[in-house]
Amino acid sequence: MTTKDLILERFGSLSVKLQEAARFVVDHPNDVVISSMRALAERAGAQPATFVRLAQQLGFAGWPELKAAVAADLGLQGKRYGERAKALTSRGRDAGLAAELFAAQRHNLELTASECAPSLRAAARLLRKARTVHVAGFRASYPIAYSLYYGYRLFRPSVQLVHDQAGGLDMALRAVDKPDALVAISFAPYSREALRVATAGKAAGAAVVGLTDSAASPLALVSNVSVLFSIASPSFFPSVAAGIAVTEALLEILVAEGGSDIPDIIDRSEKELFESGAYVLPPAKRPSRR
């Protein structure tokens, strides 16, 4: 029985206040997973203690156990980094570790390629129609976001990187509007900032593209188009290799379907980078002495 089924089964036996909290849990499972109990209670117009009592009435020890059950129902529960690292240390100098990792990366790429082709083209269509494209990824998702931002800026100036430095997140979110598109990137455990950006983009009327690891992820639930990539890894930390591959494939489609002027724009951008000294040419080979 899922947590939702359990709540619905016992709904009639709950007090009015607990029914209100229970209804919020059923209707907003993604918020349950990513929000603190205090933030959740504020959104629901209830007291934090109400959610504790709800969990106990449902047979859980407390709110953390109910929250974990909701996450498990969404397919988002997994071992923590520390647990995975501990399993690695037990293997010591295992010579097969690197080979195992690269095998997992190959499988991630194959699995991602088989699943994301249609969604990549749908995402590209949304981005081409947008006035401005905002790209957001935090912590481990940042390199994926920056890879997309950097490559896209080579042929489209109206691409902005959303960041959270020095209050930059609030400033960036104020710039998102209805004609825009927003690409938000996150995988389990999900970034609160990425979810905040995606939710704000949707509220502003922008088209939201989510690059994430599960159709049941909180990010996928608020996105117009979800592009999924696999993060499985035998290491202690999820793999971002397939996420980088997804951004490269998306850029490939945007260039291929973007019109005949794009190659010239990319050529000019590359020349400017060389002329400014940002790109350094390899040293000229000296003539060999005979």
N, C-alpha and C positions, 0 to 999 in steps of 0.2 A: 504493500500500500504506500502510495506517495504521501508526502506531507500535505499536499493540497487535498487529497482524498480524506486523510485523517481529520483535517480541519472541518471539511464539509460534513463529515459523518458526525462530529461532535458539536457542530455549530449551534444546534438548537438548545444544547445544555449549558451554553455559555451565558454569562451576564451581558447586559447591553454594551457596557464598555469593552468587554473582552471580544464581543462580536465585531465591534468597530475595528479593533486591532487585528482580529483574524481576517476580516474582509480586506484590510490593507495588505496583509501578508500574501493573501491569495492573488490579489490584483497587481501587486508590485514585487514579484520575486527577485527581479534584478536589483531593485533598491535594497532589499533585504540582504543580499549577498555583499554589496559594495559599501553600504552605509553603516555608520556606528548606530548603536541602539538609540542614543540621544538624538542624532540627526533624523533617524527614522521616526521617532516619536513626535518630533517637531513637525515633520511633514504630515503625519497622520492626525495631528491635533490631539495627541494623547500624552500621558505621562510615561516615562521610560519604565517605571515599575509595572505598568499595565502589560507590557510585552513580556516581562519576566513572569508575571502571573499566567499569561496566556501559555507560555512554554510549559510551565509546570502543570497547568490544567490538561495539556495535551500529552503529558507523560514524560516530558523531557526534564533533565536536571535543572536546566536554566536556559537563558536566551542563546548563549554560544552554541549549545547543542541543537536548538531549533534552527538557528542560522546555518549550521553545518549540514543539517538534513535538507534544507532548501537548496543549498549549493550542490549537494549530491544528486538531488532530483534533476538539476539542470546539467548534470554531467561535468561539474566544475571542481570536483573534489580530487585532490591528489596529494602525494607525499610532499612534505615541506623540504626546502633546500637542505636544511640541516640533516634530516633523515636520509636523504639521498647521498649527501656527502659522507655520512657515517658508513653507508653501505660500500662506498668507493674505497674508503680507507681500509676496509677489511680485505680488499683485493691486493693491496700493496703494490709490488712491482709487476703486476700482471702484464705480460707482453702483448696481450690481445686487446688492451683498452683502446688504443688509437684506431685499430682496424674496426673494432666494434662501433666506435663513434662515427667513422666515415661511412660505414654500412648503414647506420641509422640516418645519416644525412642524405644518402642516395635514396633511401626509402621515403623520406620526407618529401624530397623533390618529385619523385614519381607520383606519390599520393596527391600532392598539391597540384601537379600538372593535370592529373586526371579529373580533378574536381572544380578547378577555378576558371577554365577557359570561358564559359558563357558569362560568368559574373565579371571577369576582367573587361570584356567588351561592353557590358552594361555600365560598368564604372567609367570607362573611357568616354562613353556617350554623355554621361552626366558632367564630366569634367570639361569636355569640349564646349558644352552649352553655357558654362558658368562665366560670370563676369570676372570673378577672382576665385582662385583656389587656395584654401587655407589647409596646411598640413600640420598635424599634431601627433607627436609620439613622445613618451616620457620614459626615463630610466632605460631599461633594456630595449624598449621600442624606439628610442631616439635614433640609433643608427639607421633603422629602417626608414623612419620619417625623413631624416636628413638626406639619405640616398635618393629618395623620391624628389624632395625639394631641390636638391642640387642639379640633378639631371633634367628636371622639368624647367628650371630657370634658364637653362641653356637655350631654350627656344620659346619660352613664354614668360615675359616679365611679370605678369599679374599672378604670380604664385608667392604666397607668404608662408613663412615658417612660424607656427605658434610656439611660443616658449613661455616659461614661468619664471624667468629671471627678473629680479627687481620689480616685481609687480606687473610683469609683462603679460601675464595671462589675462588679467582683467582688461587691459588695453586691447589685446588681440581680439577678445570676444566681442568687444564693442564694435569692431570693424566688420563682423560677419553679418551679412544681410541676405534678403530673399533671393537676389539674383546669383548668389555665390554657391560654391560647393565646398564641402569640408571633408577632408580625409583624416580619419582618426584611427590610430593604430594601437592595439593593446592585446595581450594574451594573458592567460592565467598565471599568477594571480593578477587581477586586473587593476590598472592604474586609475585611481580616483580622478586625477586630472583629465585623463583621456575621456572618461565617462562624462565629466563635467563639460568638456569642450563639445562632445557629440550632442549632449542634451541641449546645450545652449544653441548650437547650430540648428538643431531641429526646431527649437522654439522660435528662432529667428526666421524660419522658413527656408533655410538653405538646404540643398541636397546633401545628404550625409552618406559618405562611403566609409564603411568599416572594414579595416584589414585586421582580422582576428582569427582565433584558433577554433571556434566552435559556433555553430548556428544557434546554440543556446546561450552564448556569452551575453553579458549585459550590453556590450557594444553592438552586437548583431541585432539585438532587440530594438535598438533605436535608429538603426541605419536604413536608408532607402535601398542600398545595395551592400551586400556583405561579400567580401572576397576572403576565402578561408585558406589558411596555410597550416601545415603540420609543424608542431614544435617538439615532437618526441625526441628524447635524448637519453643515452645511458649515463650521461654525466649528471652532476648535481643541479645544473641549470638548464632551462629549456633552450632549444636550438632556435636561432634567428635566421639560419641560412635560407630556409624556404621563404621567409618573409622578405628577405633581400631579393630573392629570385622573382617574387611576385611584383615588386616595384620595378624591376628591370623589364619584366614582361609587359607591365602596364605602360611604361615609357616607350617600349618598342611599338605597341599598338597605337599610341598617341602620335608617334612620328609617322608610322606607315599610313595612317588614315587621316592625317592632319592637313594635307595639302602640299602643293609643290613648292611653296615658299619656305617651308620649315628647314630643308637642308641648307639654304642660304643663310638663314638666321643662325643655325648652329655653327656654320662655317665662320660667320662674323664673330660670334661669341668666342670661339676657340682662338681666332686670330688675336682678339683683344686680350685674352688671358696670356698668350705668349708675349705680346707686345708690352704688357704691364709687368712682366716678370713673374706672374703667378705660376705659370708653367715654365719649367726649365728644360731647355733642349739638352740632350745628351752631348757630351764633349765630342768634338770632331775627331775622327781617328787620325793619328799621325801616320804619315806615309812610312811604310816599312823600309828599313835600311837593308841593303843587300851588300 
